[in-house]
Amino acid sequence: MPRRKKMENISLEEQLVTVEQEIKTTEAELKELRLKAKDLRKKIEDKQKDEIFSALIASGKTVEEVMKYLKSGNEEKAE
């Protein structure tokens, strides 16, 4: 891998080109990290949904019973 010239030994124009290339590289890395974070958030959400569904099944309650319970709990808090 060729060594990069020291910044003080190259022209301002070359320095600008170098900095702009670094910006593009960093932006690409940032975009990749944002996509990775989005994917991780989705996986966490899916895991939580699976845990809730498993708890629902294990409780023996119907979906309607759980929904009624959740709605009644929200009404109590609103009052």
matplotlib code that plots the C-alpha trace (Angstrom):
import matplotlib.pyplot as plt

x = [0.0, 1.6, 2.3, 0.3, 2.2, 2.3, -0.4, 2.0, 4.0, 1.1, -0.8, -4.0, -5.9, -4.5, -5.4, -8.9, -9.2, -7.9, -10.3, -13.3, -12.4, -12.2, -15.7, -17.1, -15.6, -16.9, -20.4, -20.5, -19.5, -22.1, -24.8, -23.7, -23.8, -27.3, -28.6, -27.0, -28.6, -32.0, -31.6, -30.7, -33.8, -36.0, -34.5, -35.0, -38.6, -39.2, -37.7, -40.0, -43.0, -42.1, -41.7, -45.1, -46.7, -45.1, -46.4, -49.9, -49.8, -48.4, -51.1, -53.9, -55.9, -57.5, -56.4, -59.7, -59.3, -55.8, -57.0, -59.9, -57.5, -55.1, -57.8, -59.3, -55.9, -55.5, -58.9, -58.1, -54.9, -56.8, -59.3]
y = [0.0, 3.3, 5.8, 9.0, 12.2, 14.4, 17.0, 19.9, 18.6, 18.6, 21.5, 22.8, 21.4, 17.9, 18.3, 19.2, 16.2, 14.0, 15.5, 15.1, 11.5, 10.9, 12.6, 10.2, 7.2, 8.3, 9.0, 5.5, 4.1, 6.2, 5.0, 1.4, 1.9, 3.4, 0.4, -1.9, 0.0, -0.2, -3.9, -4.4, -2.4, -4.6, -7.7, -6.5, -5.6, -9.0, -10.7, -8.7, -9.6, -13.3, -13.0, -11.4, -14.0, -16.8, -15.3, -15.0, -18.7, -19.8, -17.8, -19.8, -16.6, -15.8, -12.8, -11.1, -11.6, -10.1, -7.2, -6.5, -6.6, -4.2, -1.8, -1.8, -1.1, 1.9, 3.3, 3.1, 5.1, 7.8, 8.4]
z = [0.0, -1.1, 1.6, 1.6, 1.2, 4.3, 4.0, 4.3, 1.3, -1.1, -2.7, -1.3, -4.2, -3.5, 0.1, -0.8, -3.0, -0.2, 2.3, -0.1, -0.6, 3.1, 3.5, 0.8, 2.6, 6.0, 4.6, 3.1, 6.4, 8.2, 5.8, 6.4, 10.2, 10.0, 8.0, 10.5, 13.4, 11.6, 11.1, 14.8, 15.9, 13.7, 15.2, 18.7, 17.9, 16.3, 19.4, 21.7, 19.6, 19.8, 23.6, 24.0, 21.7, 23.7, 26.9, 25.4, 24.4, 27.8, 29.7, 28.1, 27.5, 24.1, 22.1, 22.9, 26.6, 26.5, 24.4, 26.8, 29.7, 28.1, 27.1, 30.5, 32.0, 29.7, 30.7, 34.4, 33.8, 31.8, 34.6]

ax = plt.figure().add_subplot(projection="3d")
ax.plot(x, y, z, "-o")
ax.set_aspect("equal")
plt.show()
